Amino acid sequence: MAEPRRLILVDGSSSLYRAFFALPPLSNSRGTPTHAVLGFTTMLLKLLREEEPDAVAVALDGPGPTRRHQEFADYKAQRPEMPDAMVQQIPYVHRVLEAMHIPILMLAGEEADDILGTVAVRSAAEGYTVILITGDKDLFQVVGERVSVRDTMKERIWGPAEVRERYGIPPERIPDFLALMGDSIDNIPGVPGVGEKTARDLLQRFGTLEEVLDRASEVPRPKLRDALRTHAGQARLSKRLASLRTDLAVPWATGDLARKAPDIPALLALCRELEFSRLAQQLGQGQFKISN
């Protein structure tokens, strides 16, 4: 029996932020900041070499307010503005992906997570083995038999067993989990006074958020019982905010994401412009296998 086709989906927004803050500042001789581009490109080349996927794409957050912002004005409101040094590097990331002939998945008003969730679930249903490249736990909710998450910074693979072992619940209950405990990264409020352990215990006992709220009278701790009753609406809002869309009307078929040979001259020219001399040398010597 032939091996299932492999699709790599990269959370570009998450990966670029991680590269920006993980690496020391670096600029070329013209003063253009370059370290996030270098980290992102190196990560991508390493992925292609190690995973040898049949298809690959990078998802980025689209411009404009999302449905979550429309429903909850304070969604991600606590996050600082993107650093200017990172803003300057985004066009170069686009140029790297264009030179590598890697599709960019981006839709106005849609977050990368929802695009990734939609494409991952659809592609898995088509028989692909899907690997999501992200450090975002929100994507754990789409982990399944054919979908896993790889955290390239911590070098950890998350499948259903790993998610259950870490959180004590199956992947599909992650939105319920975040609805109860909240998520400070995305400014999702949750239920006041409910932390990770309490959220896990409630879901292990009752199963789902709705069951927790419907059976709040069975919770023995008076303060917790009152919080669940008082903030039931906020918990339901938090679940909507934490739940990924897997049904977006995306314009890409999985076949559109088939891995293609890169434009090596364009990639080398970009490396020279950014003064990535070592990377240019490695590419010129064919040290990276970046096409089938």
C-alpha positions in Angstrom: 0.0 0.0 0.0 1.3 3.4 -0.9 2.2 5.9 1.9 -0.4 8.7 2.4 0.5 12.0 0.8 2.0 14.4 3.2 1.0 18.1 3.5 2.9 20.6 5.6 0.9 23.7 6.6 3.0 26.4 8.3 1.5 29.0 10.6 3.4 31.8 9.1 2.2 34.5 11.5 3.3 32.4 14.6 6.5 31.3 13.0 7.6 34.8 12.0 6.9 36.2 15.4 8.9 33.4 17.0 11.8 33.9 14.6 11.8 37.7 15.3 12.0 37.3 19.1 14.2 34.2 19.2 17.1 35.5 17.2 19.4 38.5 18.0 18.8 41.5 15.9 20.5 41.4 12.5 20.6 43.9 9.6 22.2 44.1 6.2 24.7 46.9 5.3 21.8 49.1 4.3 20.3 48.9 7.7 17.4 46.7 6.7 16.5 44.3 9.6 16.8 40.7 8.5 16.9 38.3 11.4 13.2 37.2 11.3 13.5 36.5 7.5 16.6 34.5 8.1 15.1 32.5 10.9 11.9 31.9 9.0 13.7 30.8 5.8 16.1 28.5 7.6 13.2 26.9 9.5 11.3 26.4 6.2 14.3 24.8 4.4 14.9 22.5 7.3 11.3 21.4 7.3 11.3 20.6 3.6 14.5 18.6 4.0 13.3 16.6 7.0 9.7 16.1 6.1 9.9 15.8 2.3 6.2 16.7 1.9 4.2 16.2 -1.2 2.5 19.5 -0.6 3.3 22.6 1.4 1.7 26.1 2.1 2.1 29.0 4.5 -0.9 30.7 6.1 -0.8 34.3 7.2 -3.3 36.5 8.9 -5.4 38.5 6.5 -6.0 42.3 6.7 -9.0 43.8 8.4 -11.0 43.0 11.5 -12.0 39.3 12.0 -15.3 37.9 13.1 -13.8 37.6 16.6 -13.1 41.3 16.8 -16.6 42.0 15.6 -18.1 39.9 18.4 -15.6 40.9 21.1 -13.9 44.3 20.7 -11.2 43.4 23.3 -10.1 40.3 21.4 -6.3 40.4 21.4 -6.6 44.0 22.6 -3.7 43.7 25.1 -1.2 42.8 22.4 1.3 45.5 21.5 1.7 46.8 18.0 3.9 44.7 15.7 7.5 46.0 16.0 8.5 48.2 13.1 11.6 46.0 12.5 9.2 43.1 12.0 6.9 45.0 9.7 9.8 45.9 7.5 10.6 42.2 7.1 7.2 40.9 6.0 7.6 41.9 2.3 10.8 39.8 2.2 9.1 36.8 3.7 6.5 37.1 0.8 9.4 37.3 -1.7 11.1 34.2 -0.1 7.8 32.2 -0.4 7.3 33.4 -4.0 10.9 32.4 -5.0 10.3 29.0 -3.4 7.0 28.6 -5.2 5.2 28.0 -1.8 1.6 29.1 -1.8 0.6 31.8 0.6 -2.8 31.2 2.2 -4.4 34.5 3.2 -7.9 35.9 3.2 -9.1 39.4 4.2 -10.7 39.3 7.6 -9.6 35.7 8.4 -7.0 34.6 10.9 -4.3 32.1 9.8 -5.5 29.6 12.4 -8.9 29.3 10.8 -7.4 28.9 7.3 -5.1 26.3 8.7 -7.9 24.5 10.4 -10.1 24.5 7.3 -7.3 23.3 4.9 -6.1 20.7 7.4 -9.5 19.1 8.1 -10.4 19.0 4.4 -7.0 17.6 3.3 -7.1 14.9 6.0 -10.5 13.9 4.7 -9.0 13.6 1.3 -6.4 11.1 2.7 -3.5 13.4 3.3 -1.3 13.2 6.4 -1.2 16.8 7.6 1.5 18.3 9.8 0.7 21.8 11.2 3.8 23.8 12.0 3.0 26.1 14.9 3.6 26.9 18.5 -0.1 27.9 19.0 -2.1 25.5 21.3 -5.3 26.7 19.6 -4.6 24.4 16.7 -4.5 21.3 19.0 -8.3 21.2 18.6 -8.0 19.9 15.0 -5.4 17.2 15.9 -6.6 13.8 14.9 -5.7 10.5 13.3 -4.3 12.3 10.2 -3.5 15.7 11.6 -0.6 16.5 14.0 1.1 19.6 15.2 4.9 20.0 15.1 6.4 22.7 17.3 9.8 23.3 15.6 11.1 25.5 18.4 10.6 22.8 21.1 10.9 20.0 18.6 7.8 18.3 19.8 5.1 16.5 17.9 1.5 16.6 19.2 -1.0 13.9 18.2 -4.2 13.0 20.0 -2.4 11.0 22.7 0.0 13.8 23.5 -2.8 16.4 23.7 -4.8 14.1 26.0 -1.7 13.3 28.2 -0.8 17.0 28.6 -4.3 18.5 29.1 -6.4 15.5 30.3 -9.0 16.0 27.6 -9.3 15.0 23.9 -8.3 17.5 21.2 -11.9 18.4 20.3 -12.5 19.7 23.9 -9.7 22.3 23.7 -12.3 25.1 23.0 -14.3 24.1 26.0 -11.1 24.1 28.1 -10.1 27.6 26.9 -13.7 28.8 27.4 -13.5 27.9 31.1 -9.9 29.0 31.9 -9.6 31.8 29.4 -6.5 32.6 27.3 -4.4 35.6 28.2 -2.5 35.4 24.9 -5.7 36.1 22.9 -7.5 38.0 25.7 -10.3 35.5 25.9 -11.9 36.1 29.3 -13.1 32.6 30.4 -14.7 32.2 33.9 -13.1 34.2 36.7 -11.3 32.0 39.2 -11.1 29.0 36.9 -7.5 27.9 36.1 -6.1 25.0 34.1 -6.6 22.3 36.8 -10.2 23.3 37.6 -11.1 23.5 33.9 -9.6 20.1 33.3 -11.4 18.6 36.3 -14.7 20.1 35.3 -14.5 18.7 31.7 -13.3 15.3 32.9 -16.4 15.1 35.2 -19.0 16.7 32.9 -17.6 16.2 29.4 -18.4 19.5 27.7 -18.8 23.2 28.5 -22.6 23.0 28.1 -22.8 20.1 30.5 -20.6 22.0 33.0 -22.9 25.1 32.8 -26.2 23.0 32.8 -25.1 21.0 35.8 -23.4 23.8 37.7 -25.6 23.0 40.7 -23.7 19.7 41.1 -20.3 21.6 41.6 -19.5 21.2 45.3 -17.4 24.5 45.7 -19.9 27.3 46.3 -17.6 30.0 44.9 -16.9 28.1 41.7 -20.6 27.1 41.4 -21.6 30.8 41.6 -18.9 31.8 39.1 -20.2 29.3 36.5 -23.7 30.5 36.9 -22.9 34.2 36.9 -20.5 34.0 33.9 -22.2 31.4 31.8 -22.7 33.9 28.9 -19.1 34.9 29.1 -18.0 31.3 29.0 -20.1 30.6 25.9 -18.6 33.7 24.2 -15.1 32.5 25.1 -15.8 29.2 23.5 -16.9 30.9 20.3 -13.7 32.9 20.3 -11.6 29.9 20.9 -13.2 27.6 18.4 -11.5 27.4 15.0 -13.4 27.6 11.8 -12.9 24.4 9.7 -15.5 25.4 7.0 -14.2 28.5 5.4 -14.8 28.9 1.7 -11.1 28.8 0.8 -10.2 29.2 -2.8 -7.4 26.6 -2.7 -7.8 22.9 -3.5 -5.2 20.6 -1.9 -3.8 19.8 -5.3 -2.9 23.5 -5.7 -0.5 23.1 -2.8 1.7 20.5 -4.5 5.4 21.1 -3.9 7.1 22.7 -6.8 10.7 23.3 -7.7 12.0 26.6 -6.4 13.4 29.5 -8.4 17.0 29.1 -7.2 18.3 32.1 -9.1 15.6 34.3 -7.5 16.3 32.8 -4.1 20.0 33.3 -4.4 19.5 36.9 -5.5 17.3 37.6 -2.4 20.0 36.0 -0.2 22.6 38.3 -1.7 20.3 41.3 -1.2 19.8 40.5 2.4 23.4 39.4 2.8 22.7 35.9 3.9 26.1 34.8 2.6 26.2 31.4 4.4 22.7 30.5 3.3 23.5 31.6 -0.3 26.5 29.3 -0.3 24.6 26.4 1.0 21.8 26.9 -1.6 24.4 27.3 -4.4 26.1 24.0 -3.3 22.7 22.2 -3.3 22.9 21.4 0.4 19.1 21.8 0.8 16.8 19.4 -0.9 13.8 21.7 -1.4 11.9 20.1 -4.2 10.8 16.6 -5.1 
